Amino acid sequence: MKDRFAGNKLNKTYDLVCIDERMLKAFKGIYSEVLIKLAKTIMAGRSPVGMSLSVRIFEPESLISRVSNWWALYPHYLGQAN
C-alpha cells in the first residue's frame, strides 16, 4: 500500500501533495490546456459535457511506448498458452 503513494506526502491538513518532480513536470500545462479547450467548446456553443479530455491527464506514456510494453510481454503469455 505504501508504494501506491510513493512520490506523495501528507501535509499538515492531511491533503495528499505530489512531491515527485518528474511527475509534476509531466503534468505541467494540463490545467491551462483543459481550460483553453473548455473555453473553445463553450464559445462554439457546444456543451462541455461531451468535451474530450487530453490523454496526458490519464496516461503520461506515448502510444508507441505502451504498444512496445504490450508486445514485450507477448512471449511470456504465448509460452504459457502452449
C-alpha positions in Angstrom: 0.0 0.0 0.0 2.9 2.3 0.8 4.3 2.1 -2.8 0.9 3.3 -4.2 1.6 6.7 -2.6 5.3 6.9 -3.5 6.2 10.4 -4.6 3.4 12.0 -2.4 3.2 13.1 1.1 0.5 14.3 3.5 0.7 18.0 4.6 -0.4 19.4 7.9 -4.1 19.5 6.9 -3.8 15.9 5.6 -4.0 16.8 2.0 -2.1 14.5 -0.4 0.6 16.5 -2.1 2.7 15.4 -5.0 6.5 15.9 -4.4 7.8 13.9 -7.3 9.5 16.4 -9.7 9.3 14.1 -12.6 5.6 13.6 -12.3 5.0 17.4 -11.8 7.0 18.1 -14.9 5.0 15.6 -16.9 1.7 17.1 -15.9 2.8 20.8 -16.3 0.4 22.7 -18.5 -2.5 20.3 -18.4 -4.8 22.8 -16.5 -4.3 25.5 -19.0 -4.8 23.1 -21.9 -8.1 21.9 -20.4 -9.3 25.5 -19.7 -8.5 26.6 -23.2 -10.3 23.6 -24.7 -13.3 24.3 -22.4 -13.4 28.0 -23.4 -13.3 27.0 -27.1 -16.1 24.4 -26.6 -18.4 27.0 -24.9 -17.6 29.7 -27.4 -18.6 27.3 -30.2 -22.0 26.8 -28.5 -21.4 23.2 -27.6 -22.0 21.6 -24.2 -18.8 21.0 -22.2 -20.2 17.6 -21.0 -19.2 15.9 -24.2 -15.7 17.6 -24.3 -12.9 15.1 -24.7 -10.0 15.4 -22.3 -6.3 15.3 -23.1 -4.8 11.8 -22.9 -2.0 13.4 -20.9 -4.4 13.5 -17.9 -4.8 9.8 -17.9 -1.6 8.3 -19.4 1.7 10.0 -19.4 3.2 7.5 -21.8 3.1 7.8 -25.5 1.1 5.3 -27.6 4.3 3.8 -29.1 5.7 3.3 -25.6 2.5 1.5 -24.4 2.4 -0.7 -27.5 6.0 -1.8 -27.1 5.3 -2.7 -23.5 2.4 -4.8 -24.6 4.5 -6.6 -27.2 7.3 -7.1 -24.7 5.0 -9.4 -22.7 3.8 -11.3 -25.8 6.4 -14.2 -25.5 5.6 -14.7 -21.8 1.9 -15.3 -22.5 2.4 -17.2 -25.7 4.8 -19.6 -23.9 2.1 -20.3 -21.3 -0.6 -20.9 -23.9 1.2 -24.0 -25.3 
